[in-house]
């Protein structure tokens, strides 16, 4: 695996994925929005709850594969492997950054 040169907020997000929901929420701005599986989660408390629910349901690891610029966003394609149906899968993570934090994240297949 080659190492991607991810922007600091995005690298911090992937590192925090394997930590606590609180660690993950610290990667986001106070008004950040995460969109995943048809739901939107706004602000640190909802983002923590989203992460906690995902961690309780599945164990997974994420391997960023490609980083691209797309219409003001950072698009990461990553292989997600775990104990969920259809594993492994390549997902797209569309990050918008603001002042060294993540302002929005949309995860799609």
PDB file as gemmi writes it, atoms N, CA and C in Angstrom:
CRYST1    1.000    1.000    1.000  90.00  90.00  90.00 P 1                      
ATOM      1  N   UNK A   1       0.845  -1.183   0.000  1.00  0.00           N  
ATOM      2  CA  UNK A   1       0.000   0.000   0.000  1.00  0.00           C  
ATOM      3  C   UNK A   1       0.880   1.232   0.000  1.00  0.00           C  
ATOM      4  N   UNK A   2       0.598   2.169  -0.889  1.00  0.00           N  
ATOM      5  CA  UNK A   2       1.340   3.426  -0.879  1.00  0.00           C  
ATOM      6  C   UNK A   2       0.650   4.412   0.058  1.00  0.00           C  
ATOM      7  N   UNK A   3       1.441   5.308   0.603  1.00  0.00           N  
ATOM      8  CA  UNK A   3       0.914   6.270   1.563  1.00  0.00           C  
ATOM      9  C   UNK A   3       0.383   7.499   0.821  1.00  0.00           C  
ATOM     10  N   UNK A   4      -0.867   7.860   1.049  1.00  0.00           N  
ATOM     11  CA  UNK A   4      -1.431   9.073   0.472  1.00  0.00           C  
ATOM     12  C   UNK A   4      -1.031  10.260   1.331  1.00  0.00           C  
ATOM     13  N   UNK A   5      -0.843  11.397   0.694  1.00  0.00           N  
ATOM     14  CA  UNK A   5      -0.553  12.629   1.416  1.00  0.00           C  
ATOM     15  C   UNK A   5      -1.889  13.340   1.672  1.00  0.00           C  
ATOM     16  N   UNK A   6      -2.591  12.908   2.716  1.00  0.00           N  
ATOM     17  CA  UNK A   6      -3.906  13.457   3.037  1.00  0.00           C  
ATOM     18  C   UNK A   6      -3.760  14.773   3.797  1.00  0.00           C  
ATOM     19  N   UNK A   7      -4.648  15.735   3.536  1.00  0.00           N  
ATOM     20  CA  UNK A   7      -4.661  16.945   4.360  1.00  0.00           C  
ATOM     21  C   UNK A   7      -4.861  16.579   5.826  1.00  0.00           C  
ATOM     22  N   UNK A   8      -4.277  17.336   6.729  1.00  0.00           N  
ATOM     23  CA  UNK A   8      -4.285  17.017   8.156  1.00  0.00           C  
ATOM     24  C   UNK A   8      -5.673  16.684   8.715  1.00  0.00           C  
ATOM     25  N   UNK A   9      -6.731  17.480   8.442  1.00  0.00           N  
ATOM     26  CA  UNK A   9      -8.042  17.131   9.017  1.00  0.00           C  
ATOM     27  C   UNK A   9      -8.562  15.767   8.538  1.00  0.00           C  
ATOM     28  N   UNK A  10      -8.248  15.414   7.308  1.00  0.00           N  
ATOM     29  CA  UNK A  10      -8.700  14.128   6.762  1.00  0.00           C  
ATOM     30  C   UNK A  10      -7.877  12.984   7.356  1.00  0.00           C  
ATOM     31  N   UNK A  11      -6.575  13.176   7.478  1.00  0.00           N  
ATOM     32  CA  UNK A  11      -5.729  12.164   8.119  1.00  0.00           C  
ATOM     33  C   UNK A  11      -6.179  11.948   9.564  1.00  0.00           C  
ATOM     34  N   UNK A  12      -6.510  13.034  10.250  1.00  0.00           N  
ATOM     35  CA  UNK A  12      -6.975  12.931  11.641  1.00  0.00           C  
ATOM     36  C   UNK A  12      -8.291  12.157  11.713  1.00  0.00           C  
ATOM     37  N   UNK A  13      -9.186  12.383  10.752  1.00  0.00           N  
ATOM     38  CA  UNK A  13     -10.460  11.663  10.711  1.00  0.00           C  
ATOM     39  C   UNK A  13     -10.217  10.153  10.616  1.00  0.00           C  
ATOM     40  N   UNK A  14      -9.375   9.728   9.671  1.00  0.00           N  
ATOM     41  CA  UNK A  14      -9.150   8.290   9.502  1.00  0.00           C  
ATOM     42  C   UNK A  14      -8.444   7.690  10.712  1.00  0.00           C  
ATOM     43  N   UNK A  15      -7.553   8.429  11.358  1.00  0.00           N  
ATOM     44  CA  UNK A  15      -6.912   7.942  12.589  1.00  0.00           C  
ATOM     45  C   UNK A  15      -7.946   7.812  13.709  1.00  0.00           C  
ATOM     46  N   UNK A  16      -8.849   8.781  13.815  1.00  0.00           N  
ATOM     47  CA  UNK A  16      -9.857   8.791  14.887  1.00  0.00           C  
ATOM     48  C   UNK A  16     -10.934   7.734  14.671  1.00  0.00           C  
ATOM     49  N   UNK A  17     -11.104   7.257  13.442  1.00  0.00           N  
ATOM     50  CA  UNK A  17     -12.111   6.224  13.163  1.00  0.00           C  
ATOM     51  C   UNK A  17     -11.920   4.994  14.045  1.00  0.00           C  
ATOM     52  N   UNK A  18     -10.678   4.694  14.389  1.00  0.00           N  
ATOM     53  CA  UNK A  18     -10.388   3.514  15.197  1.00  0.00           C  
ATOM     54  C   UNK A  18     -10.341   3.845  16.692  1.00  0.00           C  
ATOM     55  N   UNK A  19     -10.691   5.080  17.046  1.00  0.00           N  
ATOM     56  CA  UNK A  19     -10.675   5.518  18.438  1.00  0.00           C  
ATOM     57  C   UNK A  19     -12.105   5.700  18.936  1.00  0.00           C  
ATOM     58  N   UNK A  20     -12.311   6.658  19.809  1.00  0.00           N  
ATOM     59  CA  UNK A  20     -13.624   6.883  20.412  1.00  0.00           C  
ATOM     60  C   UNK A  20     -14.486   7.798  19.554  1.00  0.00           C  
ATOM     61  N   UNK A  21     -15.807   7.758  19.757  1.00  0.00           N  
ATOM     62  CA  UNK A  21     -16.682   8.712  19.063  1.00  0.00           C  
ATOM     63  C   UNK A  21     -16.292  10.165  19.366  1.00  0.00           C  
ATOM     64  N   UNK A  22     -15.832  10.441  20.582  1.00  0.00           N  
ATOM     65  CA  UNK A  22     -15.423  11.795  20.949  1.00  0.00           C  
ATOM     66  C   UNK A  22     -14.222  12.241  20.122  1.00  0.00           C  
ATOM     67  N   UNK A  23     -13.251  11.337  19.934  1.00  0.00           N  
ATOM     68  CA  UNK A  23     -12.066  11.662  19.132  1.00  0.00           C  
ATOM     69  C   UNK A  23     -12.469  11.984  17.697  1.00  0.00           C  
ATOM     70  N   UNK A  24     -13.396  11.222  17.159  1.00  0.00           N  
ATOM     71  CA  UNK A  24     -13.851  11.471  15.790  1.00  0.00           C  
ATOM     72  C   UNK A  24     -14.571  12.814  15.707  1.00  0.00           C  
ATOM     73  N   UNK A  25     -15.438  13.110  16.653  1.00  0.00           N  
ATOM     74  CA  UNK A  25     -16.205  14.363  16.629  1.00  0.00           C  
ATOM     75  C   UNK A  25     -15.288  15.578  16.693  1.00  0.00           C  
ATOM     76  N   UNK A  26     -14.135  15.470  17.334  1.00  0.00           N  
ATOM     77  CA  UNK A  26     -13.195  16.594  17.424  1.00  0.00           C  
ATOM     78  C   UNK A  26     -12.592  16.972  16.076  1.00  0.00           C  
ATOM     79  N   UNK A  27     -12.747  16.144  15.070  1.00  0.00           N  
ATOM     80  CA  UNK A  27     -12.231  16.432  13.730  1.00  0.00           C  
ATOM     81  C   UNK A  27     -13.126  17.416  12.971  1.00  0.00           C  
ATOM     82  N   UNK A  28     -14.317  17.709  13.508  1.00  0.00           N  
ATOM     83  CA  UNK A  28     -15.334  18.483  12.799  1.00  0.00           C  
ATOM     84  C   UNK A  28     -15.546  19.871  13.412  1.00  0.00           C  
ATOM     85  N   UNK A  29     -16.049  20.798  12.586  1.00  0.00           N  
ATOM     86  CA  UNK A  29     -16.456  22.108  13.090  1.00  0.00           C  
ATOM     87  C   UNK A  29     -17.723  21.950  13.926  1.00  0.00           C  
ATOM     88  N   UNK A  30     -18.072  22.983  14.681  1.00  0.00           N  
ATOM     89  CA  UNK A  30     -19.255  22.931  15.555  1.00  0.00           C  
ATOM     90  C   UNK A  30     -20.554  22.770  14.763  1.00  0.00           C  
ATOM     91  N   UNK A  31     -20.580  23.251  13.514  1.00  0.00           N  
ATOM     92  CA  UNK A  31     -21.798  23.161  12.696  1.00  0.00           C  
ATOM     93  C   UNK A  31     -21.689  22.105  11.594  1.00  0.00           C  
ATOM     94  N   UNK A  32     -20.711  21.231  11.697  1.00  0.00           N  
ATOM     95  CA  UNK A  32     -20.463  20.245  10.640  1.00  0.00           C  
ATOM     96  C   UNK A  32     -21.666  19.338  10.420  1.00  0.00           C  
ATOM     97  N   UNK A  33     -21.757  18.853   9.184  1.00  0.00           N  
ATOM     98  CA  UNK A  33     -22.812  17.910   8.807  1.00  0.00           C  
ATOM     99  C   UNK A  33     -22.154  16.680   8.191  1.00  0.00           C  
ATOM    100  N   UNK A  34     -22.572  15.500   8.666  1.00  0.00           N  
ATOM    101  CA  UNK A  34     -22.155  14.231   8.079  1.00  0.00           C  
ATOM    102  C   UNK A  34     -23.384  13.609   7.436  1.00  0.00           C  
ATOM    103  N   UNK A  35     -23.252  13.206   6.170  1.00  0.00           N  
ATOM    104  CA  UNK A  35     -24.324  12.499   5.475  1.00  0.00           C  
ATOM    105  C   UNK A  35     -23.833  11.088   5.191  1.00  0.00           C  
ATOM    106  N   UNK A  36     -24.614  10.111   5.669  1.00  0.00           N  
ATOM    107  CA  UNK A  36     -24.245   8.710   5.510  1.00  0.00           C  
ATOM    108  C   UNK A  36     -25.512   7.864   5.497  1.00  0.00           C  
ATOM    109  N   UNK A  37     -25.611   6.960   4.538  1.00  0.00           N  
ATOM    110  CA  UNK A  37     -26.743   6.032   4.420  1.00  0.00           C  
ATOM    111  C   UNK A  37     -28.100   6.737   4.476  1.00  0.00           C  
ATOM    112  N   UNK A  38     -28.216   7.867   3.802  1.00  0.00           N  
ATOM    113  CA  UNK A  38     -29.489   8.569   3.708  1.00  0.00           C  
ATOM    114  C   UNK A  38     -29.859   9.423   4.905  1.00  0.00           C  
ATOM    115  N   UNK A  39     -28.961   9.563   5.876  1.00  0.00           N  
ATOM    116  CA  UNK A  39     -29.231  10.367   7.070  1.00  0.00           C  
ATOM    117  C   UNK A  39     -28.207  11.485   7.170  1.00  0.00           C  
ATOM    118  N   UNK A  40     -28.597  12.580   7.806  1.00  0.00           N  
ATOM    119  CA  UNK A  40     -27.684  13.697   8.063  1.00  0.00           C  
ATOM    120  C   UNK A  40     -27.529  13.863   9.564  1.00  0.00           C  
ATOM    121  N   UNK A  41     -26.307  14.099   9.997  1.00  0.00           N  
ATOM    122  CA  UNK A  41     -25.975  14.274  11.411  1.00  0.00           C  
ATOM    123  C   UNK A  41     -25.272  15.614  11.542  1.00  0.00           C  
ATOM    124  N   UNK A  42     -25.824  16.506  12.355  1.00  0.00           N  
ATOM    125  CA  UNK A  42     -25.325  17.869  12.462  1.00  0.00           C  
ATOM    126  C   UNK A  42     -24.779  18.137  13.853  1.00  0.00           C  
ATOM    127  N   UNK A  43     -23.558  18.663  13.897  1.00  0.00           N  
ATOM    128  CA  UNK A  43     -22.950  19.059  15.166  1.00  0.00           C  
ATOM    129  C   UNK A  43     -22.295  17.898  15.892  1.00  0.00           C  
ATOM    130  N   UNK A  44     -21.467  18.227  16.878  1.00  0.00           N  
ATOM    131  CA  UNK A  44     -20.660  17.217  17.571  1.00  0.00           C  
ATOM    132  C   UNK A  44     -21.466  16.105  18.244  1.00  0.00           C  
ATOM    133  N   UNK A  45     -22.591  16.430  18.865  1.00  0.00           N  
ATOM    134  CA  UNK A  45     -23.352  15.392  19.581  1.00  0.00           C  
ATOM    135  C   UNK A  45     -23.939  14.368  18.621  1.00  0.00           C  
ATOM    136  N   UNK A  46     -24.518  14.832  17.506  1.00  0.00           N  
ATOM    137  CA  UNK A  46     -25.080  13.891  16.531  1.00  0.00           C  
ATOM    138  C   UNK A  46     -23.980  13.088  15.845  1.00  0.00           C  
ATOM    139  N   UNK A  47     -22.832  13.721  15.587  1.00  0.00           N  
ATOM    140  CA  UNK A  47     -21.718  13.012  14.958  1.00  0.00           C  
ATOM    141  C   UNK A  47     -21.183  11.937  15.905  1.00  0.00           C  
ATOM    142  N   UNK A  48     -21.072  12.255  17.198  1.00  0.00           N  
ATOM    143  CA  UNK A  48     -20.644  11.246  18.183  1.00  0.00           C  
ATOM    144  C   UNK A  48     -21.626  10.075  18.218  1.00  0.00           C  
ATOM    145  N   UNK A  49     -22.924  10.378  18.207  1.00  0.00           N  
ATOM    146  CA  UNK A  49     -23.942   9.322  18.241  1.00  0.00           C  
ATOM    147  C   UNK A  49     -23.868   8.452  16.980  1.00  0.00           C  
ATOM    148  N   UNK A  50     -23.652   9.081  15.826  1.00  0.00           N  
ATOM    149  CA  UNK A  50     -23.515   8.348  14.561  1.00  0.00           C  
ATOM    150  C   UNK A  50     -22.336   7.386  14.638  1.00  0.00           C  
ATOM    151  N   UNK A  51     -21.189   7.876  15.100  1.00  0.00           N  
ATOM    152  CA  UNK A  51     -19.993   7.040  15.211  1.00  0.00           C  
ATOM    153  C   UNK A  51     -20.210   5.909  16.217  1.00  0.00           C  
ATOM    154  N   UNK A  52     -20.817   6.221  17.361  1.00  0.00           N  
ATOM    155  CA  UNK A  52     -21.057   5.201  18.388  1.00  0.00           C  
ATOM    156  C   UNK A  52     -21.963   4.102  17.850  1.00  0.00           C  
ATOM    157  N   UNK A  53     -23.014   4.472  17.122  1.00  0.00           N  
ATOM    158  CA  UNK A  53     -23.944   3.486  16.568  1.00  0.00           C  
ATOM    159  C   UNK A  53     -23.249   2.603  15.536  1.00  0.00           C  
ATOM    160  N   UNK A  54     -22.440   3.212  14.666  1.00  0.00           N  
ATOM    161  CA  UNK A  54     -21.724   2.439  13.649  1.00  0.00           C  
ATOM    162  C   UNK A  54     -20.736   1.478  14.307  1.00  0.00           C  
ATOM    163  N   UNK A  55     -20.039   1.943  15.337  1.00  0.00           N  
ATOM    164  CA  UNK A  55     -19.053   1.097  16.027  1.00  0.00           C  
ATOM    165  C   UNK A  55     -19.717  -0.040  16.790  1.00  0.00           C  
ATOM    166  N   UNK A  56     -20.915   0.207  17.318  1.00  0.00           N  
ATOM    167  CA  UNK A  56     -21.630  -0.838  18.055  1.00  0.00           C  
ATOM    168  C   UNK A  56     -22.145  -1.925  17.105  1.00  0.00           C  
ATOM    169  N   UNK A  57     -22.474  -1.512  15.879  1.00  0.00           N  
ATOM    170  CA  UNK A  57     -23.077  -2.430  14.920  1.00  0.00           C  
ATOM    171  C   UNK A  57     -22.032  -3.255  14.160  1.00  0.00           C  
ATOM    172  N   UNK A  58     -20.914  -2.620  13.801  1.00  0.00           N  
ATOM    173  CA  UNK A  58     -19.910  -3.274  12.962  1.00  0.00           C  
ATOM    174  C   UNK A  58     -18.498  -2.952  13.433  1.00  0.00           C  
ATOM    175  N   UNK A  59     -17.595  -3.878  13.137  1.00  0.00           N  
ATOM    176  CA  UNK A  59     -16.168  -3.642  13.288  1.00  0.00           C  
ATOM    177  C   UNK A  59     -15.615  -3.500  11.880  1.00  0.00           C  
ATOM    178  N   UNK A  60     -14.838  -2.438  11.636  1.00  0.00           N  
ATOM    179  CA  UNK A  60     -14.343  -2.219  10.279  1.00  0.00           C  
ATOM    180  C   UNK A  60     -13.036  -1.438  10.301  1.00  0.00           C  
ATOM    181  N   UNK A  61     -12.308  -1.543   9.205  1.00  0.00           N  
ATOM    182  CA  UNK A  61     -11.119  -0.733   8.976  1.00  0.00           C  
ATOM    183  C   UNK A  61     -11.279  -0.049   7.625  1.00  0.00           C  
ATOM    184  N   UNK A  62     -10.656   1.104   7.511  1.00  0.00           N  
ATOM    185  CA  UNK A  62     -10.745   1.894   6.296  1.00  0.00           C  
ATOM    186  C   UNK A  62      -9.344   2.156   5.759  1.00  0.00           C  
ATOM    187  N   UNK A  63      -9.161   1.913   4.472  1.00  0.00           N  
ATOM    188  CA  UNK A  63      -7.883   2.155   3.815  1.00  0.00           C  
ATOM    189  C   UNK A  63      -8.082   3.166   2.690  1.00  0.00           C  
ATOM    190  N   UNK A  64      -7.675   4.427   2.901  1.00  0.00           N  
ATOM    191  CA  UNK A  64      -7.767   5.414   1.818  1.00  0.00           C  
ATOM    192  C   UNK A  64      -6.904   4.979   0.629  1.00  0.00           C  
ATOM    193  N   UNK A  65      -7.490   5.036  -0.568  1.00  0.00           N  
ATOM    194  CA  UNK A  65      -6.798   4.583  -1.773  1.00  0.00           C  
ATOM    195  C   UNK A  65      -6.413   5.730  -2.697  1.00  0.00           C  
ATOM    196  N   UNK A  66      -7.321   6.686  -2.885  1.00  0.00           N  
ATOM    197  CA  UNK A  66      -7.140   7.761  -3.858  1.00  0.00           C  
ATOM    198  C   UNK A  66      -7.652   9.065  -3.256  1.00  0.00           C  
ATOM    199  N   UNK A  67      -6.931  10.155  -3.505  1.00  0.00           N  
ATOM    200  CA  UNK A  67      -7.371  11.496  -3.108  1.00  0.00           C  
ATOM    201  C   UNK A  67      -7.459  12.350  -4.358  1.00  0.00           C  
ATOM    202  N   UNK A  68      -8.627  12.994  -4.561  1.00  0.00           N  
ATOM    203  CA  UNK A  68      -8.830  13.878  -5.714  1.00  0.00           C  
ATOM    204  C   UNK A  68      -9.482  15.168  -5.245  1.00  0.00           C  
ATOM    205  N   UNK A  69      -9.274  16.234  -6.012  1.00  0.00           N  
ATOM    206  CA  UNK A  69      -9.969  17.506  -5.789  1.00  0.00           C  
ATOM    207  C   UNK A  69     -11.223  17.487  -6.662  1.00  0.00           C  
ATOM    208  N   UNK A  70     -12.360  17.905  -6.097  1.00  0.00           N  
ATOM    209  CA  UNK A  70     -13.598  17.902  -6.876  1.00  0.00           C  
ATOM    210  C   UNK A  70     -14.493  19.044  -6.416  1.00  0.00           C  
ATOM    211  N   UNK A  71     -14.636  20.072  -7.232  1.00  0.00           N  
ATOM    212  CA  UNK A  71     -15.550  21.186  -6.972  1.00  0.00           C  
ATOM    213  C   UNK A  71     -15.431  21.717  -5.544  1.00  0.00           C  
ATOM    214  N   UNK A  72     -14.199  22.052  -5.130  1.00  0.00           N  
ATOM    215  CA  UNK A  72     -13.978  22.621  -3.813  1.00  0.00           C  
ATOM    216  C   UNK A  72     -13.949  21.611  -2.681  1.00  0.00           C  
ATOM    217  N   UNK A  73     -14.074  20.339  -3.013  1.00  0.00           N  
ATOM    218  CA  UNK A  73     -14.068  19.297  -1.989  1.00  0.00           C  
ATOM    219  C   UNK A  73     -12.856  18.386  -2.194  1.00  0.00           C  
ATOM    220  N   UNK A  74     -12.525  17.665  -1.147  1.00  0.00           N  
ATOM    221  CA  UNK A  74     -11.497  16.622  -1.206  1.00  0.00           C  
ATOM    222  C   UNK A  74     -12.248  15.299  -1.274  1.00  0.00           C  
ATOM    223  N   UNK A  75     -12.044  14.547  -2.334  1.00  0.00           N  
ATOM    224  CA  UNK A  75     -12.731  13.273  -2.518  1.00  0.00           C  
ATOM    225  C   UNK A  75     -11.747  12.139  -2.268  1.00  0.00           C  
ATOM    226  N   UNK A  76     -12.045  11.310  -1.283  1.00  0.00           N  
ATOM    227  CA  UNK A  76     -11.218  10.151  -0.964  1.00  0.00           C  
ATOM    228  C   UNK A  76     -12.017   8.899  -1.293  1.00  0.00           C  
ATOM    229  N   UNK A  77     -11.410   8.035  -2.083  1.00  0.00           N  
ATOM    230  CA  UNK A  77     -11.985   6.700  -2.291  1.00  0.00           C  
ATOM    231  C   UNK A  77     -11.224   5.771  -1.354  1.00  0.00           C  
ATOM    232  N   UNK A  78     -11.980   4.994  -0.582  1.00  0.00           N  
ATOM    233  CA  UNK A  78     -11.353   4.151   0.429  1.00  0.00           C  
ATOM    234  C   UNK A  78     -12.005   2.778   0.462  1.00  0.00           C  
ATOM    235  N   UNK A  79     -11.182   1.762   0.712  1.00  0.00           N  
ATOM    236  CA  UNK A  79     -11.679   0.395   0.872  1.00  0.00           C  
ATOM    237  C   UNK A  79     -12.037   0.207   2.341  1.00  0.00           C  
ATOM    238  N   UNK A  80     -13.284  -0.200   2.579  1.00  0.00           N  
ATOM    239  CA  UNK A  80     -13.758  -0.449   3.936  1.00  0.00           C  
ATOM    240  C   UNK A  80     -13.992  -1.956   4.062  1.00  0.00           C  
ATOM    241  N   UNK A  81     -13.331  -2.547   5.049  1.00  0.00           N  
ATOM    242  CA  UNK A  81     -13.391  -3.979   5.267  1.00  0.00           C  
ATOM    243  C   UNK A  81     -13.856  -4.238   6.692  1.00  0.00           C  
ATOM    244  N   UNK A  82     -14.835  -5.130   6.842  1.00  0.00           N  
ATOM    245  CA  UNK A  82     -15.316  -5.418   8.187  1.00  0.00           C  
ATOM    246  C   UNK A  82     -16.326  -6.538   8.212  1.00  0.00           C  
ATOM    247  N   UNK A  83     -17.069  -6.584   9.316  1.00  0.00           N  
ATOM    248  CA  UNK A  83     -18.052  -7.656   9.503  1.00  0.00           C  
ATOM    249  C   UNK A  83     -19.460  -7.198   9.137  1.00  0.00           C  
ATOM    250  N   UNK A  84     -19.567  -6.536   7.995  1.00  0.00           N  
ATOM    251  CA  UNK A  84     -20.871  -6.066   7.505  1.00  0.00           C  
ATOM    252  C   UNK A  84     -21.150  -6.714   6.156  1.00  0.00           C  
ATOM    253  N   UNK A  85     -22.418  -6.811   5.769  1.00  0.00           N  
ATOM    254  CA  UNK A  85     -22.766  -7.423   4.483  1.00  0.00           C  
ATOM    255  C   UNK A  85     -22.106  -6.680   3.317  1.00  0.00           C  
ATOM    256  N   UNK A  86     -21.533  -7.433   2.387  1.00  0.00           N  
ATOM    257  CA  UNK A  86     -20.926  -6.842   1.211  1.00  0.00           C  
ATOM    258  C   UNK A  86     -19.467  -6.455   1.371  1.00  0.00           C  
ATOM    259  N   UNK A  87     -18.879  -6.722   2.529  1.00  0.00           N  
ATOM    260  CA  UNK A  87     -17.480  -6.366   2.771  1.00  0.00           C  
ATOM    261  C   UNK A  87     -16.562  -7.214   1.904  1.00  0.00           C  
ATOM    262  N   UNK A  88     -15.486  -6.617   1.385  1.00  0.00           N  
ATOM    263  CA  UNK A  88     -15.121  -5.208   1.446  1.00  0.00           C  
ATOM    264  C   UNK A  88     -15.857  -4.395   0.383  1.00  0.00           C  
ATOM    265  N   UNK A  89     -15.899  -3.086   0.589  1.00  0.00           N  
ATOM    266  CA  UNK A  89     -16.545  -2.176  -0.343  1.00  0.00           C  
ATOM    267  C   UNK A  89     -15.670  -0.931  -0.483  1.00  0.00           C  
ATOM    268  N   UNK A  90     -15.713  -0.317  -1.659  1.00  0.00           N  
ATOM    269  CA  UNK A  90     -15.015   0.956  -1.854  1.00  0.00           C  
ATOM    270  C   UNK A  90     -16.060   2.063  -1.743  1.00  0.00           C  
ATOM    271  N   UNK A  91     -15.836   2.967  -0.796  1.00  0.00           N  
ATOM    272  CA  UNK A  91     -16.746   4.093  -0.571  1.00  0.00           C  
ATOM    273  C   UNK A  91     -16.061   5.394  -0.944  1.00  0.00           C  
ATOM    274  N   UNK A  92     -16.879   6.394  -1.249  1.00  0.00           N  
ATOM    275  CA  UNK A  92     -16.376   7.730  -1.517  1.00  0.00           C  
ATOM    276  C   UNK A  92     -16.681   8.614  -0.318  1.00  0.00           C  
ATOM    277  N   UNK A  93     -15.672   9.325   0.140  1.00  0.00           N  
ATOM    278  CA  UNK A  93     -15.785  10.260   1.258  1.00  0.00           C  
ATOM    279  C   UNK A  93     -15.524  11.648   0.692  1.00  0.00           C  
ATOM    280  N   UNK A  94     -16.557  12.486   0.659  1.00  0.00           N  
ATOM    281  CA  UNK A  94     -16.423  13.843   0.121  1.00  0.00           C  
ATOM    282  C   UNK A  94     -16.313  14.816   1.297  1.00  0.00           C  
ATOM    283  N   UNK A  95     -15.108  15.321   1.518  1.00  0.00           N  
ATOM    284  CA  UNK A  95     -14.821  16.219   2.629  1.00  0.00           C  
ATOM    285  C   UNK A  95     -14.798  17.663   2.151  1.00  0.00           C  
ATOM    286  N   UNK A  96     -15.388  18.552   2.935  1.00  0.00           N  
ATOM    287  CA  UNK A  96     -15.201  19.994   2.763  1.00  0.00           C  
ATOM    288  C   UNK A  96     -14.553  20.480   4.053  1.00  0.00           C  
ATOM    289  N   UNK A  97     -13.438  21.179   3.885  1.00  0.00           N  
ATOM    290  CA  UNK A  97     -12.650  21.601   5.035  1.00  0.00           C  
ATOM    291  C   UNK A  97     -12.842  23.091   5.309  1.00  0.00           C  
ATOM    292  N   UNK A  98     -12.686  23.456   6.580  1.00  0.00           N  
ATOM    293  CA  UNK A  98     -12.830  24.854   6.985  1.00  0.00           C  
ATOM    294  C   UNK A  98     -11.969  25.077   8.228  1.00  0.00           C  
ATOM    295  N   UNK A  99     -11.037  26.002   8.146  1.00  0.00           N  
ATOM    296  CA  UNK A  99     -10.185  26.390   9.271  1.00  0.00           C  
ATOM    297  C   UNK A  99      -9.548  25.181   9.974  1.00  0.00           C  
ATOM    298  N   UNK A 100      -9.023  24.249   9.199  1.00  0.00           N  
ATOM    299  CA  UNK A 100      -8.310  23.111   9.765  1.00  0.00           C  
ATOM    300  C   UNK A 100      -9.188  22.007  10.330  1.00  0.00           C  
ATOM    301  N   UNK A 101     -10.488  22.074  10.074  1.00  0.00           N  
ATOM    302  CA  UNK A 101     -11.417  21.031  10.525  1.00  0.00           C  
ATOM    303  C   UNK A 101     -12.312  20.625   9.358  1.00  0.00           C  
ATOM    304  N   UNK A 102     -13.100  19.576   9.579  1.00  0.00           N  
ATOM    305  CA  UNK A 102     -14.044  19.115   8.560  1.00  0.00           C  
ATOM    306  C   UNK A 102     -15.370  19.848   8.767  1.00  0.00           C  
ATOM    307  N   UNK A 103     -15.813  20.549   7.711  1.00  0.00           N  
ATOM    308  CA  UNK A 103     -17.093  21.268   7.765  1.00  0.00           C  
ATOM    309  C   UNK A 103     -18.234  20.377   7.293  1.00  0.00           C  
ATOM    310  N   UNK A 104     -17.944  19.461   6.370  1.00  0.00           N  
ATOM    311  CA  UNK A 104     -18.953  18.512   5.933  1.00  0.00           C  
ATOM    312  C   UNK A 104     -18.289  17.258   5.390  1.00  0.00           C  
ATOM    313  N   UNK A 105     -19.024  16.162   5.518  1.00  0.00           N  
ATOM    314  CA  UNK A 105     -18.574  14.872   5.016  1.00  0.00           C  
ATOM    315  C   UNK A 105     -19.785  14.150   4.473  1.00  0.00           C  
ATOM    316  N   UNK A 106     -19.670  13.684   3.231  1.00  0.00           N  
ATOM    317  CA  UNK A 106     -20.718  12.861   2.641  1.00  0.00           C  
ATOM    318  C   UNK A 106     -20.087  11.539   2.221  1.00  0.00           C  
ATOM    319  N   UNK A 107     -20.651  10.443   2.701  1.00  0.00           N  
ATOM    320  CA  UNK A 107     -20.135   9.108   2.404  1.00  0.00           C  
ATOM    321  C   UNK A 107     -21.127   8.414   1.476  1.00  0.00           C  
ATOM    322  N   UNK A 108     -20.630   7.964   0.314  1.00  0.00           N  
ATOM    323  CA  UNK A 108     -21.488   7.293  -0.655  1.00  0.00           C  
ATOM    324  C   UNK A 108     -20.771   6.064  -1.216  1.00  0.00           C  
ATOM    325  N   UNK A 109     -21.587   5.163  -1.789  1.00  0.00           N  
ATOM    326  CA  UNK A 109     -21.039   3.946  -2.391  1.00  0.00           C  
ATOM    327  C   UNK A 109     -20.538   4.244  -3.797  1.00  0.00           C  
TER     328      UNK A 109                                                      
END                                                                             
